[in-house]
Amino acid sequence: MSLLDALNEVKKSDFDPKKGKEYNAFENIPAGTYKVSLDGVTHNVKGDRDFLMLSFLVIEGKYDGKTESVFPTLAQVTSTGKPMPQFVLARSISMLQVIGEMVDTPIPDSCFDHENETDAYEDLANVLAKGKGKILTMTIKESPNKKNPDRPYRNYEFEKAEQPKPLQINDKEDPFKGNTGSGIELTDDDLPFGK
């Protein structure tokens, strides 16, 4: 990427130097509906906790090329050691199942039949990796976060999207179909450079 490419990236965002806040390439895309592709599915570990990260790449519109990462949790306990509320786990499971369906990669119940989230994340990453590159529609809705008003909660809805058609060349378009050559045979002596 050249400096001019980077400048154009800044200009196409809503960056305004008069506001005194620098451009942030990792800033969340705003709430709205986007055509995205499932760009990545990874099982990661940070400290003593592991997590599943799903990355979605916006493929058209003003935010083309931006990514949105989603971290559905299957942790049995919170970071403070308290039991994870059941509704949080149920919501994450339903989100994962919806995403699987939208990318034509249904998630089997066996992915959730584990004593710990580590094994579940590993199974889910393996299953969802098959849907990588598939197109879907993602709608982001925000709701207030009383504890941290600057970071509203982000809620997601997913819908199927039409997949691009594979490029097919029919016989009429294929200029090489049926061409068996000109009948001329070349040897090393016919080439313009020496042996």
Secondary structure as GFF3:
##gff-version 3
##sequence-region A 1 195
A	DSSP	alpha_helix	3	12	.	.	.	ID=ss1
A	DSSP	three_ten_helix	17	19	.	.	.	ID=ss2
A	DSSP	beta_strand	32	46	.	.	.	ID=ss3
A	DSSP	beta_strand	49	58	.	.	.	ID=ss4
A	DSSP	beta_strand	67	70	.	.	.	ID=ss5
A	DSSP	alpha_helix	86	102	.	.	.	ID=ss6
A	DSSP	three_ten_helix	109	112	.	.	.	ID=ss7
A	DSSP	alpha_helix	117	128	.	.	.	ID=ss8
A	DSSP	three_ten_helix	129	131	.	.	.	ID=ss9
A	DSSP	beta_strand	135	143	.	.	.	ID=ss10
A	DSSP	beta_strand	153	160	.	.	.	ID=ss11
A	DSSP	three_ten_helix	188	190	.	.	.	ID=ss12
###
